[in-house]
Structures are given as structure tokens and as C-alpha cells.
């Protein structure tokens, strides 16, 4: 993360914490008050992003990947108003026992010999 991004991020967090609406001008005001030089386009980028997303939502969703969500597929009978077929029983996964790693004794040498 560059100094530009960090300064704008901290400014956004301050504004959000105080409940102040986030605009490019307010971000730039805080950055100037902190005596940090930021390229003029950074505050606008942050303000535009935060027009569509709340800061609180971004903070709580950090690290939550968007991975494969389960999708429900309707059958023809369910789509036409009939009763849906019963769900299939869940398949049991085979649990593999972890293999023990070989020790130095098995290899015929030691790291500290």
C-alpha cells in the first residue's frame, strides 16, 4: 500500500468514525491537515468507491473470499407447481489418516551430526 492509499484510507476511517459524509474534499482536507502530499486523484477514487459501499461493510468483509456459493437448482416438477423430488442423502467423505513424517533416524543422518 502506498503512502497515498494509506493517507486516504486513514482519512476515510476518521470521517466514517465521526459519522461525517465522505467526500473527496473532506478526505483532502484531512490529508492536508496531516501534512501528507497525495496525488489529486486519490481522494476522488476513495469518495467514488464509498458512494456505493459503506465503510463498515468493507471492514467486516475483509478476507471473506467470494468463493463458490451453493446454487439451488429447481427441478421441472417444482417449476411447474408439483412437488419437488426428495433431496439426495449427503455423501460421506472418507477421512484419510494423516501419515506420520519420517524422522531423521530413518534417513540415516541427523541435522546436527
C-alpha atoms as an extended CHARMM CRD file, in Angstrom:
* protein
*
       113  EXT
         1         1  UNK       CA              0.0000000000        0.0000000000        0.0000000000  PROA      1               0.0000000000
         2         2  UNK       CA              1.4190000000        3.3630000000       -0.9840000000  PROA      2               0.0000000000
         3         3  UNK       CA              1.5100000000        6.4680000000        1.1780000000  PROA      3               0.0000000000
         4         4  UNK       CA             -1.2580000000        7.9340000000       -0.9920000000  PROA      4               0.0000000000
         5         5  UNK       CA             -3.5590000000        4.9840000000       -0.3110000000  PROA      5               0.0000000000
         6         6  UNK       CA             -2.7130000000        4.8220000000        3.3750000000  PROA      6               0.0000000000
         7         7  UNK       CA             -3.3570000000        8.5260000000        3.9320000000  PROA      7               0.0000000000
         8         8  UNK       CA             -6.7130000000        8.3730000000        2.1560000000  PROA      8               0.0000000000
         9         9  UNK       CA             -7.6530000000        5.1840000000        3.9990000000  PROA      9               0.0000000000
        10        10  UNK       CA             -6.9490000000        6.7520000000        7.3840000000  PROA      10              0.0000000000
        11        11  UNK       CA             -8.8700000000        9.8870000000        6.4060000000  PROA      11              0.0000000000
        12        12  UNK       CA            -11.8530000000        7.7570000000        5.3560000000  PROA      12              0.0000000000
        13        13  UNK       CA            -11.7450000000        5.8340000000        8.6320000000  PROA      13              0.0000000000
        14        14  UNK       CA            -11.6790000000        9.0830000000       10.6150000000  PROA      14              0.0000000000
        15        15  UNK       CA            -14.6160000000       10.5240000000        8.6810000000  PROA      15              0.0000000000
        16        16  UNK       CA            -16.5820000000        7.3010000000        8.9900000000  PROA      16              0.0000000000
        17        17  UNK       CA            -15.9080000000        7.0250000000       12.7070000000  PROA      17              0.0000000000
        18        18  UNK       CA            -17.1660000000       10.5580000000       13.2610000000  PROA      18              0.0000000000
        19        19  UNK       CA            -20.2590000000        9.9310000000       11.1270000000  PROA      19              0.0000000000
        20        20  UNK       CA            -19.2920000000       12.6020000000        8.5930000000  PROA      20              0.0000000000
        21        21  UNK       CA            -20.3050000000       12.0490000000        4.9530000000  PROA      21              0.0000000000
        22        22  UNK       CA            -17.2590000000       11.0460000000        2.9220000000  PROA      22              0.0000000000
        23        23  UNK       CA            -16.3710000000       13.3440000000        0.0330000000  PROA      23              0.0000000000
        24        24  UNK       CA            -13.1690000000       13.9690000000       -1.8950000000  PROA      24              0.0000000000
        25        25  UNK       CA            -12.9020000000       17.4660000000       -0.4150000000  PROA      25              0.0000000000
        26        26  UNK       CA            -13.1490000000       16.2010000000        3.1660000000  PROA      26              0.0000000000
        27        27  UNK       CA            -10.5870000000       13.4730000000        2.5200000000  PROA      27              0.0000000000
        28        28  UNK       CA             -8.2200000000       16.0540000000        1.0030000000  PROA      28              0.0000000000
        29        29  UNK       CA             -8.7700000000       18.4000000000        3.9770000000  PROA      29              0.0000000000
        30        30  UNK       CA             -7.7620000000       15.6970000000        6.4590000000  PROA      30              0.0000000000
        31        31  UNK       CA             -4.7700000000       14.6410000000        4.3730000000  PROA      31              0.0000000000
        32        32  UNK       CA             -3.5400000000       18.2560000000        4.1280000000  PROA      32              0.0000000000
        33        33  UNK       CA             -4.0550000000       18.7020000000        7.8860000000  PROA      33              0.0000000000
        34        34  UNK       CA             -1.8080000000       15.6670000000        8.4140000000  PROA      34              0.0000000000
        35        35  UNK       CA              0.8010000000       17.3650000000        6.2000000000  PROA      35              0.0000000000
        36        36  UNK       CA              0.8640000000       14.4920000000        3.7030000000  PROA      36              0.0000000000
        37        37  UNK       CA              1.1600000000       15.0820000000       -0.0300000000  PROA      37              0.0000000000
        38        38  UNK       CA             -1.2850000000       12.9620000000       -2.0250000000  PROA      38              0.0000000000
        39        39  UNK       CA             -1.8710000000       12.8140000000       -5.7680000000  PROA      39              0.0000000000
        40        40  UNK       CA             -5.0660000000       14.7080000000       -6.5580000000  PROA      40              0.0000000000
        41        41  UNK       CA             -6.9560000000       11.7050000000       -7.9480000000  PROA      41              0.0000000000
        42        42  UNK       CA             -6.7590000000        9.5050000000       -4.8140000000  PROA      42              0.0000000000
        43        43  UNK       CA             -9.3990000000       11.2910000000       -2.6930000000  PROA      43              0.0000000000
        44        44  UNK       CA            -11.8120000000       11.2100000000       -5.6240000000  PROA      44              0.0000000000
        45        45  UNK       CA            -11.2830000000        7.4780000000       -6.1140000000  PROA      45              0.0000000000
        46        46  UNK       CA            -11.9500000000        6.7540000000       -2.4610000000  PROA      46              0.0000000000
        47        47  UNK       CA            -15.0160000000        9.0170000000       -2.4000000000  PROA      47              0.0000000000
        48        48  UNK       CA            -16.4300000000        7.3980000000       -5.5460000000  PROA      48              0.0000000000
        49        49  UNK       CA            -15.9110000000        3.9050000000       -4.0830000000  PROA      49              0.0000000000
        50        50  UNK       CA            -17.6350000000        4.8640000000       -0.8700000000  PROA      50              0.0000000000
        51        51  UNK       CA            -20.6690000000        6.2700000000       -2.6640000000  PROA      51              0.0000000000
        52        52  UNK       CA            -21.6620000000        2.6580000000       -3.3920000000  PROA      52              0.0000000000
        53        53  UNK       CA            -20.2450000000        0.8460000000       -0.3460000000  PROA      53              0.0000000000
        54        54  UNK       CA            -20.3370000000        1.5220000000        3.3690000000  PROA      54              0.0000000000
        55        55  UNK       CA            -17.0320000000        1.6010000000        5.2360000000  PROA      55              0.0000000000
        56        56  UNK       CA            -18.4180000000       -0.7350000000        7.9030000000  PROA      56              0.0000000000
        57        57  UNK       CA            -19.3100000000       -3.3290000000        5.2640000000  PROA      57              0.0000000000
        58        58  UNK       CA            -15.8440000000       -3.1590000000        3.7380000000  PROA      58              0.0000000000
        59        59  UNK       CA            -14.2090000000       -3.6250000000        7.1240000000  PROA      59              0.0000000000
        60        60  UNK       CA            -16.3440000000       -6.6010000000        8.1260000000  PROA      60              0.0000000000
        61        61  UNK       CA            -15.8630000000       -8.3460000000        4.7730000000  PROA      61              0.0000000000
        62        62  UNK       CA            -12.0670000000       -8.1930000000        4.6980000000  PROA      62              0.0000000000
        63        63  UNK       CA            -10.6910000000      -11.6030000000        3.8670000000  PROA      63              0.0000000000
        64        64  UNK       CA            -14.0380000000      -13.2170000000        3.1840000000  PROA      64              0.0000000000
        65        65  UNK       CA            -13.4360000000      -14.6090000000       -0.2660000000  PROA      65              0.0000000000
        66        66  UNK       CA            -16.2460000000      -14.7340000000       -2.7280000000  PROA      66              0.0000000000
        67        67  UNK       CA            -15.7940000000      -18.4810000000       -3.2810000000  PROA      67              0.0000000000
        68        68  UNK       CA            -18.2850000000      -20.9730000000       -4.5940000000  PROA      68              0.0000000000
        69        69  UNK       CA            -21.6860000000      -20.3850000000       -3.1350000000  PROA      69              0.0000000000
        70        70  UNK       CA            -24.2000000000      -23.1880000000       -3.3250000000  PROA      70              0.0000000000
        71        71  UNK       CA            -26.8140000000      -22.6760000000       -6.0100000000  PROA      71              0.0000000000
        72        72  UNK       CA            -30.2760000000      -24.1800000000       -5.6770000000  PROA      72              0.0000000000
        73        73  UNK       CA            -31.4980000000      -25.7260000000       -8.9110000000  PROA      73              0.0000000000
        74        74  UNK       CA            -35.2160000000      -26.2820000000       -9.3410000000  PROA      74              0.0000000000
        75        75  UNK       CA            -36.4520000000      -29.4650000000      -10.9620000000  PROA      75              0.0000000000
        76        76  UNK       CA            -39.0860000000      -29.5000000000      -13.6790000000  PROA      76              0.0000000000
        77        77  UNK       CA            -41.7880000000      -30.7180000000      -11.2890000000  PROA      77              0.0000000000
        78        78  UNK       CA            -41.0510000000      -27.9650000000       -8.7910000000  PROA      78              0.0000000000
        79        79  UNK       CA            -41.0590000000      -25.3230000000      -11.5100000000  PROA      79              0.0000000000
        80        80  UNK       CA            -44.4550000000      -26.4700000000      -12.8010000000  PROA      80              0.0000000000
        81        81  UNK       CA            -46.0390000000      -26.3870000000       -9.3490000000  PROA      81              0.0000000000
        82        82  UNK       CA            -45.7020000000      -30.0790000000       -8.4530000000  PROA      82              0.0000000000
        83        83  UNK       CA            -43.8090000000      -31.4370000000       -5.5090000000  PROA      83              0.0000000000
        84        84  UNK       CA            -40.0500000000      -31.4940000000       -5.7090000000  PROA      84              0.0000000000
        85        85  UNK       CA            -38.1070000000      -34.7330000000       -5.5980000000  PROA      85              0.0000000000
        86        86  UNK       CA            -36.6690000000      -35.5900000000       -2.1820000000  PROA      86              0.0000000000
        87        87  UNK       CA            -33.1500000000      -34.3790000000       -1.5970000000  PROA      87              0.0000000000
        88        88  UNK       CA            -30.3900000000      -36.9230000000       -2.0110000000  PROA      88              0.0000000000
        89        89  UNK       CA            -28.6640000000      -38.1320000000        1.1250000000  PROA      89              0.0000000000
        90        90  UNK       CA            -25.3580000000      -36.3780000000        1.7690000000  PROA      90              0.0000000000
        91        91  UNK       CA            -22.3470000000      -38.3630000000        0.6550000000  PROA      91              0.0000000000
        92        92  UNK       CA            -19.9970000000      -39.3090000000        3.4550000000  PROA      92              0.0000000000
        93        93  UNK       CA            -16.4280000000      -38.2940000000        2.8630000000  PROA      93              0.0000000000
        94        94  UNK       CA            -13.6650000000      -40.7580000000        3.5470000000  PROA      94              0.0000000000
        95        95  UNK       CA            -11.3380000000      -39.4710000000        6.2000000000  PROA      95              0.0000000000
        96        96  UNK       CA             -7.7120000000      -40.1660000000        5.4780000000  PROA      96              0.0000000000
        97        97  UNK       CA             -5.4340000000      -40.6660000000        8.4250000000  PROA      97              0.0000000000
        98        98  UNK       CA             -2.5270000000      -38.2450000000        8.3880000000  PROA      98              0.0000000000
        99        99  UNK       CA              0.7200000000      -40.0050000000        7.6110000000  PROA      99              0.0000000000
       100       100  UNK       CA              3.4680000000      -39.5660000000       10.1200000000  PROA      100             0.0000000000
       101       101  UNK       CA              6.5670000000      -37.9000000000        8.7680000000  PROA      101             0.0000000000
       102       102  UNK       CA              9.7940000000      -39.8300000000        8.8050000000  PROA      102             0.0000000000
       103       103  UNK       CA             12.2450000000      -38.8780000000       11.4810000000  PROA      103             0.0000000000
       104       104  UNK       CA             15.9540000000      -38.2010000000       10.9630000000  PROA      104             0.0000000000
       105       105  UNK       CA             16.7380000000      -41.6350000000       12.3540000000  PROA      105             0.0000000000
       106       106  UNK       CA             15.0360000000      -43.3040000000        9.4020000000  PROA      106             0.0000000000
       107       107  UNK       CA             17.1870000000      -41.4480000000        6.8770000000  PROA      107             0.0000000000
       108       108  UNK       CA             20.4830000000      -42.4810000000        8.4140000000  PROA      108             0.0000000000
       109       109  UNK       CA             21.7120000000      -38.9480000000        9.2090000000  PROA      109             0.0000000000
       110       110  UNK       CA             20.9600000000      -36.1090000000       11.5520000000  PROA      110             0.0000000000
       111       111  UNK       CA             20.8980000000      -32.3860000000       11.0170000000  PROA      111             0.0000000000
       112       112  UNK       CA             23.3180000000      -31.7960000000       13.9000000000  PROA      112             0.0000000000
       113       113  UNK       CA             25.9130000000      -34.5210000000       13.1410000000  PROA      113             0.0000000000
